[in-house]
Amino acid sequence: MSWPRSVRARFALWHGVALLVVVSVYAAAVLIQVRDDLYEALDAQLDGDQALAVQWLEQDLPGTAASPATGAPSRPNAAAAGNDLVWVDVWASDGRRIADRGRRPALPAPPGPPSAWPRTLVRLRLPNGDRVRTLVRPASVAGRALYVRVGRSERFARQELEEFAAVLGLSLPFAFAVAAGAGYLLARRALAPVSAMTARAREITADRLGERLPVENLADEFGQLALVINDALARLERAFDTLRRFTADASHELRTPLTAIRSVGEVGLRERRSEAEYREMIGSILEETERLTTMTDSLLLLSRADAGRADLRRATIDLTDLAREVAADLDVLAEEKRQQVRVVAAAEVDVVADRMTLRQAVLNLLDNAIKHSPEEAAIEVVVRRAGTDAVLEVIDNGPGIAPEHLPHVFERFYRADRARSRSSGGAGLGLAIARWAVEANGGRVEVESEVHHGSLFRIVLRAAAADGRIG
């Protein structure tokens, strides 16, 4: 027999088995109690038979005593005992049966002398299979020491017990069937929300991630499960939207330099040109190729970061030295726009981080400030310590960022001004890489900006203690 796969069927089966066990234990306890009550009533009747037997001896023993000549006990008719299932016999102290009343066959003589017979209840089994409960007690009648034994058949008690047990046995399958049926109905009703969630979940596809599972009761377990699944669907929907936007933006950004390269090549092949013109065309192709290479490298870096395969080698580094190094590397770009980049640092500020990734973050923030600041602008890189944190701020005098764009500036391929960013060579990945690099080193990146008043990008890391550990 295979185990049912349906939860409802398993619940119904377990419910039926559990109730069957409970009912069986209860039935067994009731059966034992009924048996004890029947035998207690039978024993009480034996006590009453003993009292009646003694009264009979006191009244009739002189006329029914055994004859001295034959020694045979008297044998009145069975009706004198008052019950054809009752045995009464009387024994002399020397072991002779001097009187016998009751049904046939007569009870066998107990072993040994009467004085050694047990005074408790004794069960006998007759040759015909009948079971008899007997009780022996001494009695003094007319100055004679006698022993009176009474017995009663267990037939009626056993019949009642067997009938009661049969009724209980026949009721157990019925109880199991009722319990299983009730369990199935309860399971069906209890699992109705799961059926509804299953039906709705089958309708949810990649194109319908906005669908949500029904929540009937927020307080029960199924309602909580539906909420968790709905939260997961919401996260999945956001992830799909981000992936779609990322794919579309990446395709667009990759297509732009490829189109430029193709156009320049086609123009160069239409007719013969001078060496200077060919050099200019080749320079344009190389420029677009460099832009394409940079974008591809950035996408690969973000892909490895998303997959958790970035190789970070943490060490204690001076954030001030790193800022000055990056400022020196980008000084050429700043000179082209006659800008001034100044590093302001009061003292040495150490952090424990991966130098390459953190350098990439600072480089992207400063490069972003140079690109978006006007000519002859002043850009500051401030390094300071704030309590247990190390802070690096890049402050520019650019056009600023509108409030509605601030929550999205670190998203991939996001541009507040697409036309200006594309003309300056940006692909919208620099700030996304900067945020990943800072967060990979256990820090956070923040932005403050006001339109026409410039922007401030802040990197916050845990400062390192004197022994090189994070403070």
Secondary structure, DSSP 8 states (H G I E B T S, - for coil): -----SHHHHHHHHHHHHHHHHHHHHHHHHHHHHHHHHHHHHHHHHHHHHHHHHHHHHHHHHHH---TTT---B---GGGGS-TTEEEEEEETTS-EEEEEESSS-----SS-GGGS-SS-EEEE-TTS-EEEEEEEEEEETTEEEEEEEEEESHHHHHHHHHHHHHHHHHHHHHHHHHHHHHHHHHHHHTHHHHHHHHHHHH--TT-TT-----S-TTSHHHHHHHHHHHHHHHHHHHHHHHHHHHHHHHHHHHHHHHHHHHHHHHHHHS---HHHHHHHHHHHHHHHHHHHHHHHHHHHHHHHHTT-----EEEEEHHHHHHHHHHHTHHHHHHTT-EEEEEESS--EEEEEHHHHHHHHHHHHHHHHHHS-TT-EEEEEEEEETTEEEEEEE--S----TTTGGGTTSTT--SSHHHHHHTT--S-HHHHHHHHHHHTT-EEEEEE-TTS-EEEEEEEEBB-TTSSB-
